[in-house]
Amino acid sequence: MLFATVLPQLAFSQEVIKLWPDGAIPNAIPGAQITEKSETDANGILRISNVSIPTITAYLPAKDKATGAAVMICPGGGYGILAASHEGSDVARWFNEMGVAAFVLKYRLPNPAIMTNQQEVPLMDAMQGMTIIRQNAARYGIAPNKIGVMGFSAGGHLASTLATHYNKDPKASEQVKPNFAILLYPVVTFGEKAHAGSRTNLLGKLASSPDMIAYYSNELQVTAQTPPTFLVHAEDDKAVPVENSINFYLACLKNNIPAEMHLYPTGGHGFGMRTAKFGSLNTWPEACKAWLMNLNGGK
């Protein structure tokens, strides 16, 4: 079994797990290669690009703190890069402090040079990440019914796609359904209020297709089966308009999905947990913690 070889005994706080067996990565073009790049910018943000070997990295809380809850984190980056630190590993450690297991998803970024049907690929990786986490719940000490997804910006689009398309994809399965979703300044729509870069990067040549735009406008895909959702957005976000969160929230209300939304007057885009200079914005982590504890029966 693949997982037994890559997860020896969970002896360390972090484990990196390949999503797919070598040579069996779906939609990969045989023989096509690209070199992954990792760079840290002046703000200390780790940017990963050219991802061809997708992984999840497990961050596990101390056993005496563990609540049994878990979350898979999807960093943002416009489907062009992954902001893997302030929207990934930093957040994972914060979850660990409250006893929640966290798994940072390094998903493949759409690239027609190394993959076919590029628009399908990030969701494939997210679905596989959820499958691995849920199949190995006992190994991680987590409850199979307390596994959620979290996403930032374009990672929020991926997280909301997983939450609304888990039963639409040809490989759909209840096993990949998140039990909850946490969306921070998410790209949700590919319509009027879209982040054009995310739409173009994901859809490529299909970016002007009305059918694809509607299919990946996740406010249009909410149903009564969508999981409970927590949303955070700054009203002065110039990159991803706040209407992305508002319209997803309204769709949740229409479908009787429990949803909580926190809007802040300032904060811009891409703040992650770096909120100190934005006044009331620094309350979102505690609000999220309270929501998650309530959702999971006070734990």
Phi, psi and omega in degrees: 000135185304314190293329181294332182277330183262349178238074188309291181216015184051043185284346183242163182288341180231136174227135177257123185240125174292137180288327186231145175300148178305134178082003182228036180277118185297143179071359177288136177280120182305131177086343180286132183229152177209148183264121178292143180236139175232124181224142176251124184275184185296339180267008179077018181267123178280124180244122179249133179227171177057043180285122177238341177245095184285148182217168161237141175249123183272129173242113187252137179285164174301142184301326182285350178256342191301131181260348185092352178273157180211156178216139172262125186257129179249103178297156177270190180140021174067021186058022177243326175218173173242123176277080199279350181260292185288346174242022181214267186297323179298319181290322179300317180293325176296317177298319180301323180298331179263010175087016181256129175288141182229146181227114181271122182272120170259092185268155179292140179264135185306126182204107183295347179286336185235002183209156173261156178044060189304330183295340181276340197290312179302319179294321175304315182293321179295318179296320179292323176300314178296322179298313181297315181298312184290321179294335182250024183303316181297320179299323181272351183074034180240159180272128182301338181260016178230039183247116182246182178231145178227141179213148179244131175054239177296331172295332173290327174295316179297317180296317179288333174292316177300318182292335184249347184242004183302336181250011180253329184295150176304334178259027183300146181197143175299337181295336182264358182286125174287148178279343175200163178227138176238119187238119178250127185033054188283143161287121180242311184264151169249014179266227190300320183260029185289154164274106191300324181296317179296317180298313181295316182294321181285313188271339179057235183295346181264011187296340179256005181285120179302322180294317180290322178299316179292319183296323182260011169269097195287343173294338179272351186252002178292136177226182178293348180264356179296139183287160175307143189225140176242128184236143177226133179205148173263137183290340179262021178292113182270346182271311180237104184305145183300338178300337176302313178288317183301314183290328175291319178299315179296323177294323176296315179300316181300328183257014177060036176266126177302124182216146176227130182233136177239116178251138183235143184294327180227158181152338180064217184235145171081024185283334182058234178258009181269079192245359191304324186273004185248025175062239187296342180302332183289001177270352186296322180299318179292324177295320179294316179300315180296318178298316182293320179296318179295321180296325184259028174073032178087006179247000000 
